[in-house]
Structures are given as C-alpha cells and as structure tokens.
Amino acid sequence: MPNDDKTTKQYENEAPKKETKPEQVLIPDLDINIERLHRFLGGGADIVCRTLQHRSFDNARYALLYIDGIVDGIGLNTMLLGLLDDANRYIEGGVESSLYHHLTERVIANGKLGEVNSINKACYAMLEGSTILVVDGSLRAIIIDTTGGKSRAVEEPSSQTVVRGPKEGFTENLRTNTSLIRRIIKSPDLRFDYKMIGHQTRTNIAIVYLEGIAEVEVIKEVHRRLDAIDIDGVLESGYIEEFIQDRAFTPFPLLQNTERPDAACAGILEGQVIIMVSGTPFVLQAPVTFVKFFQSSEDYYQRYDIATFLRIIRMTSFFISMLLPSLYIAITTFHQEMLPTSLLISLAAQREGIPFPALLEAFLMEITFEILREAGVRMPRIIGPAISIVGALVLGQAAVQAGIISAAMVIVVSFTAIASFVIPAVNMGVAARLIRFLLMILAGTFGLFGIMSGLMILLAHMCGLRSFGKPYLMPFAPFVASNLKDVLIRVPWWAMRTRPTNIASDKNITRAGAGQKPSPDQEGV
Amino acid sequence: MVTLRQMASTVILFLIGSSSLFALGGKAEKDAWMSVFIGVLAGLVLLSLVTLQIQKLEPGRNLIEIYKLYFGKIIGFAFGFIYVVYYCYKCIRNVREFADLSIMLMLSDTPLSVVMLIICLIGGYAVMGGPGVFFRMVEMLLPILLLIYVVLYILLISSGLIDFNRLLPFLEKGFKPVWDAAIPEIISFPFGEMVLFLMFWRYVEFKQFSQIMKMTIMGYLFAGMFITFMNVVIISSLGSFAGWSTVPLLQAATYISIGNVFERIDPLVALLFFTAVYVKLTAYYLGASLALAYLLGISLRIAAIPVGLGIFIGSFWFKSYMHQVNVGFEQNLKYHFPIFQMLIPAVLLIVMLLRKGVRSGSSHKQPSHPTSEESNHAK
C-alpha cells in the first residue's frame, strides 16, 4: 500500500481553537450517520459515499466516505478492491465478534488507522484527506489515512538559485517538505512537532529541530508564540512571521525564510528551529542574526576563499544599496569640496540645465525605478520586452537628453538598484530599500551630518532588536569571537569546528573533529 | 546585562569622546603629550583608589542608590540631584560642541536649534533603549572607529605631515608647565570623568569585582595611551600651530591628499569625531536619565524625556563655541569639575568606610530597583 510509511498526524490533539458547531456523536444507525456527515460538510458534490454490504455478519452494511481530489486515488482504489473482495466472501463461523473488528483487524491493509466517535472529528479528518469508514450498528468510525491528491512536484527553487548545490526545493505539500528534511538529516534526534493554526484553514504547521542541538528555551518559545496565534486562516508562512517576531515595528526581518531544503538543514544543524507551514514552499528559520541574511547556501559549497570574497561583495552591496544615493545627494549638495576638481566640474556641467535639486532628482529616479521593478514582477511575461524598452530608453536615456535628469544620477540609481539584488535574502533587500529613502531625505536636508544621524538611529535600533531572545547583531555586539568564523569570512570546513555558540545549545557545540587540515606528504612527494 | 567587553569598549570610546577635538595640555606646548601622560597616571590613581573603590564596596548599587543608602533620604537626594545636574551639564557641553562644530564644518546654513534638536533626538533614541542597547552600540562602533583612526594616522604619516622633530626639545621650559597643564585640567577632562561609570558598573555581568577593576583599568589605559598618541600626532603634524587651531586633528587632516583624487577628506574625519562625541554625550544623557529614574523611582523612558528637554534647552545657554570652550577650560576644569570627580567621591568613600554598619546591615537585602526600569535591561 502506498501510504504505509506516513508518520503520525495527531488528529486527536488538534482540537480546533474555535469550535462553532455543536459536538455530535455517532449513533448505531448508518443512514443517519451518513446523512449527518453530509450535512456537517454542507453536502458538496466532491463528497463521495460508497455503501457496501458484507455477506457475513447478518449482511451488515458499511460505508466509505471521503472528499474527492484530496485523497490518494490509487491507494483508495486498492483498498476498495480489498474491501469488495472481502465483502463478497462468506466467512464461516466468524472469528471476529463484529464487522467493525473484522474490518480493522483483517481487511483494511492501510498503515495508519484511527478511530473516532464524533461526527465533527470524523469530518475534520475527511477534510485532511482521510477516508471514513462507518459501520452500521457501531458507535465508532474508522479513519483511514488516504491523504494524497495532486501537488506540485519537487522542482528547482525559483527564488534562491545557486550555481553549485542541490537543485531541490520545498513544495506546497507539508509531507513532501518534511520528507525532504528527513532525507538529508537521518538523525534519530530530528524532531517534528505538529500544530494546527487557523480556525478556518486549519493549516498544519511543523516545527523541526535537532534535539540536543537547538536550545530548549528557543523551542519552548517557538511553541509558546505559535500557540498564542488566533487567526481564521494561514495561507503562507508570512502570516506566522508577523505574529511571532520579537518586535512589531522594524524594517529588518527578524526571521529568515528559505525555499531550499539544504539551507533549512544547515540551519537545523546550527541549532535553528524551522517552522514549516503547509501550503507554502517558504519555511521560517529562527533564531536569526543580521549576518545570516548575507549567507547563501552556496557559500558552503564553493571553496572558502571565493565564498569569503562573495560575502564581502554582498555586505558592500548592502551598504551601497542603502547609502549610495544619499551619499551622492549629500556630497553634491553640501560637501562639493570632497570631490576631485575634474569630477566636480564634469558633474556641475551635467547638472547645468537640470531644473531640480539633487534630492528631488534622486527621488524621481528612485521612484521611477521602484515602479519599473514592481511592473516587472506583476506584468504578464509577454509584455516584458516592451516594458524594458520603455524603462531603459524612454525613462533613462530620453530623460537625460531632455535635461530632466543628470546622467550621473542615472548611473547612481542603476548601480544602487543592481546592488540591491545582490543580497541573497529578499526581505533584507527590502529593508535596505526602505531605509534608503529615509536616508535620502536626511542627506538632502542635513548632508553627511544627516546621514550619520540616520545611521546612529539605525544602529541603536538594530542593537535593540532580538530574534527569539538572541541579539540581532550577535557576533559583533555582543562580541562572540568564535562566531566570527562564518561572518565576513567563511573559514574552511576543517576549521569550522564549532556550531555558532549562543544560537545552538551550549552542551553540544562541536561540529568537526580537530586536526583535519589537509597537509601534503611530509617528504613533499 | 552588559558584558565586561562592552564595558571596556565604552570606557575607551567615552574617554576618547570629545578629547579628539582639542589639543589637550596646550599650555605645555611641545610637551603637551607629557602633560597628557601625567594626566593619565594621575587619573588612574583617582580611578583605582576612589571611584572603583566606591563601587567595590557596593557592587550591586549605582551612585544614586549609594547616596540614598549612606547619606539618608534627604541629603542623599540632594547629592543625587546635583549629580543629575552635573551629568546633564556635561552632556550639554558635548551637545553644544557637536552642534557648533557641525555648523562650522559642514552645515553653514542650518540653524543651531535644529542641529541641537537632532542631536538630542538621536541621543534620546539610544537612551530609550536602555543601557543594554547603548553598550551594544558602543561595542559595535569601537572597532570601526579605531580602524578609521588607524587609517587616518597612516594617511597622515604617508602624506609626510608628521615630523617628530617638532616634539623636540623635550622640557624646554622645565617640568613646571607640564605639571601645571596636567593638574587638574587633564584629570578633569577627560580622565576624571570616569565618575560617570558609577552609574553603569552595576549593570555589568561579572563573577568577581576584580574583573570589573581589571577591564576598566585596561580600557582606561588603552584610551590613555590612545589620547597621548593622538596628542603626539597633533603636535608633530601641526607644531605650535596646534595651540590655536579650532580642531587641531581636523586641521591636520585637511592636508591629506591621496593620489590627488581625494584631497579633502575632512568632512569624513569630522564624522569620525562626531561619532565619538555622540557616544560621550549619549553616555552622559543615559547616566543623567538613570540617575533621575532612580532618584524619583520612575522608569528610564519617562526620566529620559525631562532630561532630554533640559539638555536641549540648556544647550542654548552658551553664547558661542568659543564661550563654551572658554567656560569649560578656564573655569569648569579648574574649579567645578574636580568637586564632582574628586571631592564628593572622596567624601563618599570616607563615609562609606566609616558607616560599615549600613553596608553589612543591608548586604543580605536585595537592593531595590524601580521595576519598570528593569524591563529596559538587556538579558
């Protein structure tokens, strides 16, 4: 049978938070039970009911109910075949006392069976994709796990691409996602805690961590914060993220998300707790520090020297994308003396016919670019080339020729835009974009003094941020020397001997054994 | 809680603070660096024999709590209050330095009040976060600033500006001018200012008090050596010109030229100084707010508002930058600051040593903190 290897989904523990419908129990009459089950679910056309009659047990009747489309069709048919085969056979001097026991113990060849005595619970199980078997005269119904139906295949992640590394990505199916993790970390210490959030969507959530490596307080805190969520529906992990982050108002992401199983597993191995939400390929990782957003999973697959170089490029890009327009505004408006004379003359010549101050000019271009970017994301694919022609030629070149914008400003804005795409985490890129506008206003009004004031506020803000109790600027403030091995530089794997302390549990921090540095033969042969 | 490392970082940056703006010990001319060095040593004596000893006797309390405990409610309140005023006044001086120099060097058309308001706001934002946030901030800033200082010195040296012959001859006019320049001015500014840390030490996480002593003194000595070296750089690059330049090190930086491309990096150097001044003024702002919070038993966030307003309004008192510098160097350093940095702490220490009964009687009691203020602490 195809469903034998499914892990336990704890239906019984997951009572819906706001049960509005009155609790109904099953009664011995099959027809009334079926009718009630139908009524409970509103009697849609996708609710399938198949009634069977057994030749033994006084020709007892029983019925299978399931919702079409969310069950595993092949598995269901196989099971039905077995049931029919059994129903048509007359059993001499029945071994089992009742049809119910006969079915559960001898006939249904399914790995996971459950038992309920209430209509409500039976219906919720059907909504999860299970099949309900109701037997005439029995006060209980059998839940057969037939979860399945169509879901997207495991494909290459579209948002976090790498040159070298696994090409698998998470899907919308929670079970597929947990299996992807299980396949990478085959440790018996890997834990999956399940929850259900959303009174209407009843979305399954999995909390994944390695016992003994993730910090116990963090796991407890994740549970506590998830349990506190009270909402009608959860459609994406973003819903969860906004409920459980440590501070409500901040431009910086306080939880990491990834579409890549290998990145999620790397996080688990470093002591992070993963929160998977059914219906989205993006899983959340917590706790997280600022520097984590500049790490790409490829850093660990490429050689360490190139990885270090790329990481410094990314950090630089973050600051460029945040600061470059404001520095340009500040220097051209307030501190022209800082520029070399020849550059100053050339800039002044370009700006000669420009009617706007540098701040307004920069704002015009930045907003134009943001509109272009948003259009690029939303528009139908076919219109793409048209927009790029309009964007590049009309808004760029023509605006310069028309004397509305200076060419230098176009360069600054384009470079800023490109730099903002270098940051591997999209949500951190967005933070840089938002902060950029604030800094531009400060630069336009107070020059470098304004930029510095803005940066000080930003630093004070970031020093106050925490992600699940862990300081956001961790390896720097508070300074943790041993964690610096994976921040600006990525040391070779044989030198990465410990997990990041203060993130992972203190008891188990050793990662790799000592003395593994490859060394050439002593004779040099 | 604050780590020892954060505390040491804050000691360093706090002492460097606005010291980089002035040629300390200017009266000793070429031998100014010796005055600074004497100031460092004298300050060290003060720090280790008075300031740290006070904290050692009451490791779990801050200055205000100590006053209240040893001097009783009324006299303790009075002493606590004058320290709030003292910290505010120091902060006002730094705000004014920051604002006046910003206008002088970078923002010639911006009104003074606006610049001061911004400075108070960015200081207040950090103070509102509580000691944990401020100390983490300093820990983050220190390596960046030190790195920039090192680059600046390398540029000064590579531009051929530094000529150590300008330091010669040593002790041309004897030792007296050197000593006169150091005592009490250089103790008062910046080294005696360590008295502010009586507000902060109690937040530091430590196993034994000797760790605090060690780290504080290490930070202090590092800052002392740094300031002495800075003084050497100033004199050896500007010579006697250093004495009448507004911001000597900045003056030196204007002569830097890198490959004829970057010729005027002084706005960037000004930002470097300002960041250090910002740290110093925020430390005072935080100290004053904490003191007021403990004095009145209110939360830090609430105390920061009147203190911030007081600092902002008080900053208008000085008529000009020159007035501010003059009041500071001619009067405050000689007559006023030593009272707060040496006299009162010394009296306090003596009282503490005499009234052992108060200490032993209360040692098993938990010191009382305003609870709302505790919520601002870092874990």
Contacts between the chains, C-beta under 8 A, distances in Angstrom:
chain1	res1	chain2	res2	distance
A	334	B	106	6.6
A	334	B	107	7.0
A	335	B	106	6.9
A	335	B	267	4.8
A	337	B	264	4.6
A	337	B	267	7.9
A	338	B	262	7.6
A	338	B	264	5.2
A	338	B	265	7.0
A	338	B	267	5.8
A	338	B	268	7.7
A	340	B	260	7.1
A	340	B	261	4.9
A	340	B	262	7.2
A	340	B	263	6.8
A	446	B	107	6.2
A	446	B	110	6.6
A	446	B	115	7.8
A	446	B	118	7.1
A	447	B	106	5.8
A	447	B	107	6.2
A	448	B	106	6.2
A	448	B	267	5.4
A	448	B	268	7.7
A	448	B	270	8.0
A	448	B	271	5.9
A	449	B	102	5.2
A	449	B	106	5.3
A	449	B	107	5.7
A	449	B	115	7.3
A	449	B	118	7.9
A	449	B	271	7.9
A	449	B	274	7.6
A	450	B	118	7.9
A	452	B	271	5.2
A	452	B	274	6.4
A	452	B	275	6.9
A	453	B	118	5.4
A	453	B	119	7.7
A	453	B	122	5.0
A	456	B	122	4.9
A	456	B	126	7.4
A	456	B	275	7.5
A	456	B	278	6.1
A	457	B	122	5.6
A	457	B	125	5.4
A	459	B	137	5.5
A	459	B	140	6.3
A	459	B	141	7.2
A	460	B	122	7.6
A	460	B	125	5.3
A	460	B	126	4.1
A	460	B	129	5.8
A	460	B	133	6.0
A	460	B	134	7.7
A	460	B	137	5.6
A	461	B	125	7.6
A	463	B	129	6.8
A	463	B	132	7.9
A	463	B	133	4.6
A	463	B	134	7.8
A	463	B	136	4.1
A	463	B	137	4.6
A	463	B	140	6.7
A	464	B	129	4.4
A	464	B	132	7.8
A	464	B	133	4.5
A	469	B	379	6.7
A	471	B	136	6.6
A	471	B	378	7.5
A	473	B	136	6.7
A	473	B	140	6.1
A	476	B	139	7.1
A	476	B	140	5.2
A	476	B	143	8.0
A	477	B	6	7.3
A	477	B	136	3.9
A	477	B	137	7.0
A	477	B	139	4.2
A	477	B	140	4.2
A	478	B	3	5.3
A	478	B	5	7.4
A	478	B	6	6.6
A	478	B	136	6.4
A	478	B	139	6.8
A	479	B	3	7.6
A	479	B	5	5.6
A	479	B	6	7.8
A	479	B	139	5.9
